[in-house]
Amino acid sequence: MRLFVGLALPPAVLDHMDAACGPFRPLRDDLRWTSREAWHITLAFLGEVTDLSLSRLLPRLERAARRHQPFTLNLAGAGAFPGPARANVLWSGLSGDRRALGDLAASVTAAARRAGAAPPDSGRRYRPHLTLARCRAPADVRTIVAGLEGYQGPQWTTEEIYLIRSLLGGHPRYETLGHWKLTTG
Ligand code: 2AM
């Protein structure tokens, strides 16, 4: 099964970003806009994982979560992969405690590797983002990126990690397989 580990966003954060994207959506039907219900921050994409690796992964993710404390984040600005002039992915960035976010992503990646579910692209630098839209043919999203440049979403505290199954289809569907709290106090 196809899995990833990520963070959920509180409703107020989703609402705020949804409103910020609102004006751009009708102008660009060449982009496949992601839905508010599917929004999350990926910590590690694991790709195809066997049942055996999944059973090893669950306790390791629990341990990884326990080694971290809650931290604050907010959505901020926008960008595109590979770049705004020829984009396949339009995203919003994150500000706040990005160091804690990177450390948590590194722990999750290490946990997955030890469980035999090494992320396929773990050699790449972690670039935290919220995907707002995708486009198979490279799209010029410079006006949207510029329009969202000053965007600052409400701050929230990340307290939990989620193991999510991604079911492919017309629109990806996500199913939560487990969630573990970061250590408080
Ligand atoms: P994205 O937001 O940039 O599309 C489920 O596919 C989640 O895992 C998405 O959030 C996706 O990121 C992320 N992900 C990271 N690397 C991926 C990859 N190589 N293939 C598919 N999804 C990936």
py3Dmol code that shows the C-alpha trace and the ligand (Angstrom):
import py3Dmol

protein = """\
ATOM      1  CA  MET A   1       0.000   0.000   0.000  1.00  0.00           C
ATOM      2  CA  ARG A   2       1.046   3.581  -0.675  1.00  0.00           C
ATOM      3  CA  LEU A   3       1.797   5.485   2.526  1.00  0.00           C
ATOM      4  CA  PHE A   4       3.026   8.804   3.808  1.00  0.00           C
ATOM      5  CA  VAL A   5       3.452  10.423   7.206  1.00  0.00           C
ATOM      6  CA  GLY A   6       2.151  13.935   7.642  1.00  0.00           C
ATOM      7  CA  LEU A   7       0.625  16.662   9.755  1.00  0.00           C
ATOM      8  CA  ALA A   8      -3.001  17.766   9.845  1.00  0.00           C
ATOM      9  CA  LEU A   9      -4.017  21.431   9.826  1.00  0.00           C
ATOM     10  CA  PRO A  10      -6.709  22.855  12.138  1.00  0.00           C
ATOM     11  CA  PRO A  11      -9.983  24.056  10.537  1.00  0.00           C
ATOM     12  CA  ALA A  12      -9.205  27.759  11.117  1.00  0.00           C
ATOM     13  CA  VAL A  13      -5.926  27.369   9.209  1.00  0.00           C
ATOM     14  CA  LEU A  14      -7.672  25.535   6.366  1.00  0.00           C
ATOM     15  CA  ASP A  15     -10.457  28.154   6.206  1.00  0.00           C
ATOM     16  CA  HIS A  16      -7.977  31.020   6.058  1.00  0.00           C
ATOM     17  CA  MET A  17      -5.969  29.468   3.224  1.00  0.00           C
ATOM     18  CA  ASP A  18      -9.117  28.395   1.393  1.00  0.00           C
ATOM     19  CA  ALA A  19     -10.274  32.026   1.397  1.00  0.00           C
ATOM     20  CA  ALA A  20      -6.870  33.214   0.174  1.00  0.00           C
ATOM     21  CA  CYS A  21      -6.962  30.774  -2.779  1.00  0.00           C
ATOM     22  CA  GLY A  22     -10.594  31.569  -3.607  1.00  0.00           C
ATOM     23  CA  PRO A  23      -9.979  34.456  -6.000  1.00  0.00           C
ATOM     24  CA  PHE A  24      -7.381  32.506  -8.014  1.00  0.00           C
ATOM     25  CA  ARG A  25      -9.270  29.247  -8.554  1.00  0.00           C
ATOM     26  CA  PRO A  26     -11.841  30.426 -11.123  1.00  0.00           C
ATOM     27  CA  LEU A  27      -9.131  32.188 -13.119  1.00  0.00           C
ATOM     28  CA  ARG A  28      -7.117  29.015 -13.617  1.00  0.00           C
ATOM     29  CA  ASP A  29      -8.970  25.890 -14.644  1.00  0.00           C
ATOM     30  CA  ASP A  30      -5.767  24.604 -16.259  1.00  0.00           C
ATOM     31  CA  LEU A  31      -4.614  23.777 -12.718  1.00  0.00           C
ATOM     32  CA  ARG A  32      -5.931  20.847 -10.689  1.00  0.00           C
ATOM     33  CA  TRP A  33      -6.643  22.608  -7.407  1.00  0.00           C
ATOM     34  CA  THR A  34      -6.379  20.390  -4.336  1.00  0.00           C
ATOM     35  CA  SER A  35      -9.376  20.349  -2.029  1.00  0.00           C
ATOM     36  CA  ARG A  36      -9.385  21.729   1.481  1.00  0.00           C
ATOM     37  CA  GLU A  37     -10.370  18.255   2.789  1.00  0.00           C
ATOM     38  CA  ALA A  38      -7.159  16.746   1.398  1.00  0.00           C
ATOM     39  CA  TRP A  39      -4.761  19.417   2.672  1.00  0.00           C
ATOM     40  CA  HIS A  40      -1.903  18.193   4.860  1.00  0.00           C
ATOM     41  CA  ILE A  41       1.829  18.707   5.305  1.00  0.00           C
ATOM     42  CA  THR A  42       3.896  15.700   4.284  1.00  0.00           C
ATOM     43  CA  LEU A  43       6.750  14.778   6.641  1.00  0.00           C
ATOM     44  CA  ALA A  44       7.861  11.747   4.622  1.00  0.00           C
ATOM     45  CA  PHE A  45       6.445  10.054   1.539  1.00  0.00           C
ATOM     46  CA  LEU A  46       7.078   6.304   1.892  1.00  0.00           C
ATOM     47  CA  GLY A  47       5.675   5.009  -1.393  1.00  0.00           C
ATOM     48  CA  GLU A  48       4.696   1.328  -1.523  1.00  0.00           C
ATOM     49  CA  VAL A  49       5.043  -0.364   1.873  1.00  0.00           C
ATOM     50  CA  THR A  50       4.527  -4.091   2.589  1.00  0.00           C
ATOM     51  CA  ASP A  51       2.321  -5.384   5.437  1.00  0.00           C
ATOM     52  CA  LEU A  52       5.464  -6.605   7.204  1.00  0.00           C
ATOM     53  CA  SER A  53       7.115  -3.169   7.038  1.00  0.00           C
ATOM     54  CA  LEU A  54       3.868  -1.552   8.163  1.00  0.00           C
ATOM     55  CA  SER A  55       3.791  -3.715  11.298  1.00  0.00           C
ATOM     56  CA  ARG A  56       7.378  -2.662  12.060  1.00  0.00           C
ATOM     57  CA  LEU A  57       6.657   0.953  11.232  1.00  0.00           C
ATOM     58  CA  LEU A  58       3.827   1.507  13.726  1.00  0.00           C
ATOM     59  CA  PRO A  59       5.877   1.166  16.969  1.00  0.00           C
ATOM     60  CA  ARG A  60       8.775   3.073  15.433  1.00  0.00           C
ATOM     61  CA  LEU A  61       6.569   6.021  14.536  1.00  0.00           C
ATOM     62  CA  GLU A  62       5.190   6.016  18.063  1.00  0.00           C
ATOM     63  CA  ARG A  63       8.742   6.180  19.423  1.00  0.00           C
ATOM     64  CA  ALA A  64       9.746   8.887  16.953  1.00  0.00           C
ATOM     65  CA  ALA A  65       6.752  11.042  17.960  1.00  0.00           C
ATOM     66  CA  ARG A  66       7.633  10.638  21.635  1.00  0.00           C
ATOM     67  CA  ARG A  67      11.083  12.097  21.059  1.00  0.00           C
ATOM     68  CA  HIS A  68       9.663  15.466  19.902  1.00  0.00           C
ATOM     69  CA  GLN A  69       7.779  18.282  21.574  1.00  0.00           C
ATOM     70  CA  PRO A  70       4.878  20.255  20.072  1.00  0.00           C
ATOM     71  CA  PHE A  71       5.909  23.277  18.014  1.00  0.00           C
ATOM     72  CA  THR A  72       4.230  26.157  16.191  1.00  0.00           C
ATOM     73  CA  LEU A  73       3.863  26.706  12.469  1.00  0.00           C
ATOM     74  CA  ASN A  74       1.935  28.897  10.088  1.00  0.00           C
ATOM     75  CA  LEU A  75       1.373  28.828   6.348  1.00  0.00           C
ATOM     76  CA  ALA A  76       3.241  31.627   4.637  1.00  0.00           C
ATOM     77  CA  GLY A  77       3.783  32.805   1.074  1.00  0.00           C
ATOM     78  CA  ALA A  78       3.756  30.601  -1.996  1.00  0.00           C
ATOM     79  CA  GLY A  79       6.090  28.981  -4.484  1.00  0.00           C
ATOM     80  CA  ALA A  80       6.191  26.320  -7.151  1.00  0.00           C
ATOM     81  CA  PHE A  81       8.080  23.159  -8.114  1.00  0.00           C
ATOM     82  CA  PRO A  82      10.206  23.216 -10.155  1.00  0.00           C
ATOM     83  CA  GLY A  83       9.628  26.984 -10.488  1.00  0.00           C
ATOM     84  CA  PRO A  84       6.794  29.542 -10.913  1.00  0.00           C
ATOM     85  CA  ALA A  85       7.325  30.063 -14.660  1.00  0.00           C
ATOM     86  CA  ARG A  86       6.956  26.335 -15.467  1.00  0.00           C
ATOM     87  CA  ALA A  87       5.210  24.794 -12.489  1.00  0.00           C
ATOM     88  CA  ASN A  88       3.972  21.256 -11.875  1.00  0.00           C
ATOM     89  CA  VAL A  89       3.128  21.991  -8.241  1.00  0.00           C
ATOM     90  CA  LEU A  90       1.888  25.258  -6.732  1.00  0.00           C
ATOM     91  CA  TRP A  91       2.366  25.379  -2.978  1.00  0.00           C
ATOM     92  CA  SER A  92       2.216  27.486   0.126  1.00  0.00           C
ATOM     93  CA  GLY A  93       5.242  27.512   2.393  1.00  0.00           C
ATOM     94  CA  LEU A  94       5.611  27.280   6.148  1.00  0.00           C
ATOM     95  CA  SER A  95       7.119  29.577   8.701  1.00  0.00           C
ATOM     96  CA  GLY A  96       7.459  29.270  12.450  1.00  0.00           C
ATOM     97  CA  ASP A  97       9.545  26.527  14.012  1.00  0.00           C
ATOM     98  CA  ARG A  98      10.870  25.088  10.777  1.00  0.00           C
ATOM     99  CA  ARG A  99      13.830  23.570  12.577  1.00  0.00           C
ATOM    100  CA  ALA A 100      11.530  21.446  14.756  1.00  0.00           C
ATOM    101  CA  LEU A 101       9.584  20.495  11.630  1.00  0.00           C
ATOM    102  CA  GLY A 102      12.773  19.413   9.836  1.00  0.00           C
ATOM    103  CA  ASP A 103      13.929  17.447  12.889  1.00  0.00           C
ATOM    104  CA  LEU A 104      10.579  15.668  13.110  1.00  0.00           C
ATOM    105  CA  ALA A 105      10.657  14.834   9.380  1.00  0.00           C
ATOM    106  CA  ALA A 106      14.192  13.448   9.794  1.00  0.00           C
ATOM    107  CA  SER A 107      13.084  11.233  12.721  1.00  0.00           C
ATOM    108  CA  VAL A 108      10.110   9.925  10.763  1.00  0.00           C
ATOM    109  CA  THR A 109      12.325   9.194   7.764  1.00  0.00           C
ATOM    110  CA  ALA A 110      14.807   7.338   9.976  1.00  0.00           C
ATOM    111  CA  ALA A 111      11.974   5.356  11.595  1.00  0.00           C
ATOM    112  CA  ALA A 112      10.696   4.353   8.165  1.00  0.00           C
ATOM    113  CA  ARG A 113      14.144   3.323   6.996  1.00  0.00           C
ATOM    114  CA  ARG A 114      14.651   1.136  10.075  1.00  0.00           C
ATOM    115  CA  ALA A 115      11.230  -0.457   9.481  1.00  0.00           C
ATOM    116  CA  GLY A 116      12.267  -1.430   5.952  1.00  0.00           C
ATOM    117  CA  ALA A 117      10.090   1.265   4.390  1.00  0.00           C
ATOM    118  CA  ALA A 118      12.791   3.678   3.285  1.00  0.00           C
ATOM    119  CA  PRO A 119      11.330   6.737   1.540  1.00  0.00           C
ATOM    120  CA  PRO A 120      12.063   6.537  -2.200  1.00  0.00           C
ATOM    121  CA  ASP A 121      13.409  10.092  -2.287  1.00  0.00           C
ATOM    122  CA  SER A 122      15.018  10.349   1.149  1.00  0.00           C
ATOM    123  CA  GLY A 123      18.257  11.582  -0.431  1.00  0.00           C
ATOM    124  CA  ARG A 124      16.502  14.803  -1.365  1.00  0.00           C
ATOM    125  CA  ARG A 125      16.352  17.838   0.878  1.00  0.00           C
ATOM    126  CA  TYR A 126      13.069  18.087   2.800  1.00  0.00           C
ATOM    127  CA  ARG A 127      11.062  21.044   1.466  1.00  0.00           C
ATOM    128  CA  PRO A 128       7.975  21.478   3.636  1.00  0.00           C
ATOM    129  CA  HIS A 129       4.941  22.759   1.747  1.00  0.00           C
ATOM    130  CA  LEU A 130       1.183  22.535   1.330  1.00  0.00           C
ATOM    131  CA  THR A 131       0.256  21.601  -2.248  1.00  0.00           C
ATOM    132  CA  LEU A 132      -2.440  23.970  -3.526  1.00  0.00           C
ATOM    133  CA  ALA A 133      -2.584  22.821  -7.147  1.00  0.00           C
ATOM    134  CA  ARG A 134      -0.950  20.410  -9.553  1.00  0.00           C
ATOM    135  CA  CYS A 135      -0.487  20.596 -13.281  1.00  0.00           C
ATOM    136  CA  ARG A 136       0.899  17.907 -15.559  1.00  0.00           C
ATOM    137  CA  ALA A 137       1.921  20.342 -18.302  1.00  0.00           C
ATOM    138  CA  PRO A 138       4.220  23.052 -16.918  1.00  0.00           C
ATOM    139  CA  ALA A 139       2.098  26.102 -16.022  1.00  0.00           C
ATOM    140  CA  ASP A 140       3.025  29.725 -15.527  1.00  0.00           C
ATOM    141  CA  VAL A 141       1.864  30.470 -11.970  1.00  0.00           C
ATOM    142  CA  ARG A 142       3.908  33.637 -11.424  1.00  0.00           C
ATOM    143  CA  THR A 143       0.869  35.857 -10.889  1.00  0.00           C
ATOM    144  CA  ILE A 144      -0.538  33.500  -8.235  1.00  0.00           C
ATOM    145  CA  VAL A 145       2.806  33.162  -6.478  1.00  0.00           C
ATOM    146  CA  ALA A 146       3.126  36.951  -6.482  1.00  0.00           C
ATOM    147  CA  GLY A 147      -0.469  37.327  -5.257  1.00  0.00           C
ATOM    148  CA  LEU A 148       0.155  35.000  -2.312  1.00  0.00           C
ATOM    149  CA  GLU A 149       3.649  36.294  -1.593  1.00  0.00           C
ATOM    150  CA  GLY A 150       2.591  38.187   1.517  1.00  0.00           C
ATOM    151  CA  TYR A 151       0.190  35.508   2.726  1.00  0.00           C
ATOM    152  CA  GLN A 152       0.451  34.741   6.458  1.00  0.00           C
ATOM    153  CA  GLY A 153      -1.920  32.178   7.888  1.00  0.00           C
ATOM    154  CA  PRO A 154      -2.901  31.819  11.533  1.00  0.00           C
ATOM    155  CA  GLN A 155      -0.407  30.084  13.766  1.00  0.00           C
ATOM    156  CA  TRP A 156      -1.133  26.605  15.082  1.00  0.00           C
ATOM    157  CA  THR A 157       0.605  24.102  17.348  1.00  0.00           C
ATOM    158  CA  THR A 158       1.549  20.760  15.823  1.00  0.00           C
ATOM    159  CA  GLU A 159       0.849  18.060  18.387  1.00  0.00           C
ATOM    160  CA  GLU A 160       0.448  14.870  16.409  1.00  0.00           C
ATOM    161  CA  ILE A 161       1.760  12.932  13.418  1.00  0.00           C
ATOM    162  CA  TYR A 162      -0.435  10.869  11.088  1.00  0.00           C
ATOM    163  CA  LEU A 163       0.289   7.755   9.053  1.00  0.00           C
ATOM    164  CA  ILE A 164      -1.857   8.017   5.967  1.00  0.00           C
ATOM    165  CA  ARG A 165      -2.704   5.639   3.148  1.00  0.00           C
ATOM    166  CA  SER A 166      -3.066   7.290  -0.234  1.00  0.00           C
ATOM    167  CA  LEU A 167      -5.532   5.622  -2.584  1.00  0.00           C
ATOM    168  CA  LEU A 168      -4.948   6.710  -6.142  1.00  0.00           C
ATOM    169  CA  GLY A 169      -7.791   7.541  -8.465  1.00  0.00           C
ATOM    170  CA  GLY A 170      -9.244  10.625 -10.146  1.00  0.00           C
ATOM    171  CA  HIS A 171      -8.665  12.488  -6.895  1.00  0.00           C
ATOM    172  CA  PRO A 172      -6.361  11.008  -4.262  1.00  0.00           C
ATOM    173  CA  ARG A 173      -8.244   9.674  -1.256  1.00  0.00           C
ATOM    174  CA  TYR A 174      -6.586   9.530   2.107  1.00  0.00           C
ATOM    175  CA  GLU A 175      -7.199   7.073   4.934  1.00  0.00           C
ATOM    176  CA  THR A 176      -5.598   7.558   8.364  1.00  0.00           C
ATOM    177  CA  LEU A 177      -3.972   4.318   9.603  1.00  0.00           C
ATOM    178  CA  GLY A 178      -2.570   5.696  12.846  1.00  0.00           C
ATOM    179  CA  HIS A 179      -1.733   8.858  14.739  1.00  0.00           C
ATOM    180  CA  TRP A 180       0.684   9.545  17.575  1.00  0.00           C
ATOM    181  CA  LYS A 181       1.017  12.524  19.878  1.00  0.00           C
ATOM    182  CA  LEU A 182       4.264  14.401  20.307  1.00  0.00           C
ATOM    183  CA  THR A 183       5.493  14.504  23.884  1.00  0.00           C
ATOM    184  CA  THR A 184       4.091  17.292  25.998  1.00  0.00           C
ATOM    185  CA  GLY A 185       5.792  18.657  29.112  1.00  0.00           C
TER     186      GLY A 185
END
"""
ligand_1 = """\
23
2AM
P 2.848 16.865 -2.671
O 2.009 17.517 -1.675
O 4.036 17.685 -3.055
O 2.110 16.315 -3.846
C 0.810 11.912 -0.898
O 1.139 11.683 -2.222
C 1.659 12.992 -0.303
O 3.046 12.601 -0.347
C 1.557 14.320 -1.000
O 1.515 15.332 -0.040
C 2.834 14.404 -1.786
O 3.432 15.638 -1.875
C 3.786 13.610 -0.955
N 4.909 13.139 -1.749
C 6.215 13.419 -1.542
N 6.988 12.805 -2.438
C 6.168 12.136 -3.270
C 6.371 11.310 -4.414
N 7.595 11.029 -4.867
N 5.286 10.819 -5.024
C 4.042 11.082 -4.566
N 3.785 11.829 -3.491
C 4.824 12.359 -2.833
"""
view = py3Dmol.view(width=600, height=400)
view.addModel(protein, "pdb")
view.setStyle({"model": 0}, {"cartoon": {"style": "trace"}})
view.addModel(ligand_1, "xyz")
view.setStyle({"model": 1}, {"stick": {}})
view.zoomTo()
view.show()
